[in-house]
């Protein structure tokens, strides 16, 4: 895949122009991005509420089969909410800057919008890599514990 030369001078950068269809598509993309970002904010709020609800419910139960303290579950949910909030914020800022740039024909705002979109996708990409790494480690741990359990059962038999 060829990558464009992004080290060109400022005057060469200004040669790129967007036609009407591209501007319309970018404006509509900003609308959908705004919708998705607001939805993500709402889900982050629900996660925060759920973290305190689950924590308090588990702390009220006396014979809970949950092996960890309820405060740990509350903390995990709060950390997840903060992690999901960051890309939502980047996406929302992209949406507002992109729509404003199209309305006012401001190329500087388009550049800012694209920087937020880049940050959003970079964050999501890193989050995916970390998530896959955690899944792989969990699978290895589960398999190791399973093999250890089977070895222990065969020795005791």
Residue pairs with C-beta under 8 A, 6 or more apart in sequence:
14 107
18 26
23 102
26 98
26 102
26 110
27 98
27 99
27 102
27 103
29 98
30 94
30 95
30 96
30 98
30 99
30 102
30 113
31 95
31 99
33 91
33 92
33 94
33 95
33 98
34 92
34 95
34 96
34 99
36 91
37 88
37 89
37 91
37 92
37 95
38 92
40 84
40 85
40 87
40 88
40 91
41 85
41 88
41 92
43 84
44 81
44 84
44 85
44 88
45 81
47 77
47 78
47 80
47 81
47 84
48 77
48 78
48 81
50 77
51 73
51 74
51 75
51 76
51 77
51 78
51 81
52 74
54 70
54 73
54 74
54 77
55 70
55 71
55 73
55 74
55 77
56 70
57 70
58 64
58 66
58 70
58 73
59 70
59 71
64 70
66 73
83 127
86 123
87 120
87 123
87 124
87 127
90 116
90 117
90 119
90 120
90 123
91 116
91 117
91 120
93 113
93 116
94 113
94 114
94 116
94 117
94 120
97 109
97 110
97 112
97 113
97 116
98 109
98 110
98 113
98 117
100 106
100 109
101 107
101 108
101 109
101 110
101 112
101 113
102 110
